[in-house]
Amino acid sequence: MARPYWSGQLRISLVSFGISLIPATESKSEIHFHEIDRETGQRVRHQKVLPESGEAVENREIVKGYEYSKGKYIPVEPEDIQNLRVASSKTIDLEQFVTVDEIDPACYEKPYFVLPENASQAEAFAVVRKALEETGKAGIGKIALAGREHLVAICAPGNPRLLGLMAYTLRFAEEMRSAEQYFAGIEAGKVDPEQLSLARELIQRKSSSFDLKKFKDEYETALRELVDARLKHVALPRQEVATARGKVIDLMDALRRSVGEENGRKKSVSGAQHRSRRKSKGEQKLKVVRSGSSSDKRRKSA
């Protein structure tokens, strides 16, 4: 199991208790590439050098620097940053509560699991978790992580059976670009009622419960197949060519065809399920008949 990434206090007014944050995501399955020389196959390494002398600089000799004027820097040592007295480095103070739906999805950065730090914190943790779940609210505060301060939202998980909390780091307002600025040039346009009806029907027919496990990273899979083929010195896997579709120019025609395809797919799936159920019932009936025949034979032999 992953280790806590941050430990500290969660505070609401005069109520405070210890919590631990664990990253809710991981990227261990990703394929990573290095840069190599095409002819020799040797890895290319990038050195940190001084621009004037070309002399390489060791990592231990490198510190952060703030450029206050062109080419002039103020050095900042790692200890200086670590010793910054920022309240959010040890305490998340929930200053406000909002309805979860109020938070623009574009604000979300990274999710974390929130657990009580130890058994003695469990009672206060459970009360706050239940209150957030029943009110549908998220607590907004700030947390210092990875060398910077983040806005954070803490709320109950969507699944009521999960007894922890979720924390999501959020972007500050100054990091967000204005949607109005980019969408301002889009004209409203006139929506045809029949086209809208077909679009709604298409969306309805393709609607189902969201299951994250249904979606796979096909690009990552293709990369892995490519690497495996190189290692085994075999031909590269052939890419499946998508079936060419007829060119559709008219929007109404495209909507009608799409709805028609969904109707056909639905009937096909429904028919397959019906045949499967009918086959299953037939097998059960056959088992009963066979079982009866065996009983008759035993009675006759007796």
Phi, psi and omega in degrees: 000150181290149178275156177302136179270334180208138175228141181179204183252141169255124186235133172233105184058243181266358180268129177212146179205159184280139177224163174232140177252132178236129179306133182270359180232160175211158183232034185291340183275351184289143174273130179247138180251149172253161175272129179229160177282129185302321186279313185267340183076006180279149181288137178268125181248141181259125180260151174265117186233159174281132186297326185279313184267341184075008181285135179289144181244131179288150181301324182292344180265000184260130176234168177284151179217138178260124181277102181271343176208161184306113178079006180240131188231149170258118180287142178232117182282152178305323180296327179298319181289318181296330183271004177298131181266084178249126184302324185287356177285338180233348183220132171262110180262108181284105187272338186208153176238135181227158173293136185306321182293345179288337184280121179296125180307334179293343181281338186290138177248288186221140180266149177224147170277137178247123181237153172295140186297326178201179185298329183289344179265356190296323184295308180297321179301313183297320180296313181294319180299315181295321180295318178294322180295314184288330180271344182067029183255159172238136177272134182251129178209199179228149180217140177266117181222140172050045173079012176206163179266137181240149166282143183221142175245131179240126183212171177284148177297159178294332180268114183295343179285342179274122189265015177259193175235161175245141174239134178235121173288141184240157175276144175286161183303322182290346177273346185268131173282152183283119178295323180301322182297321184274331182269354185300329183277357181278124179278144183300314180070159180264129182262122179286127183302321181291319177297319179297319179297317179294320180296319177297317180296319179297316179297318181296318182290334180262008181274141176199172179294139182287126177230106184299331183292343180287341186257126182241152177279091184291329179294317178296320178297317179296321178297317181296320177296321178297314180296317179299319179296320178295318181294323183269358180055045177243169181298147179295144180299138179286137178275131178288130180270126180296142179298130181293134178257153178296141181290124181247122182259320184278129181299316180300316180298318180296319179294316180297315179297319181296315178296321178298318178296319179294323176298314180296319180294320180295318179295321180297315179295318180297319179295319179296319179294321179296316179296322180295318179294320181294321179294319181297318179295321179296320179295320179296319180296320180296322179297320180297315180299314180297320179297321179294319179299319180295322180293320179298317182297320181294321180295319181295318181294332178288000000 
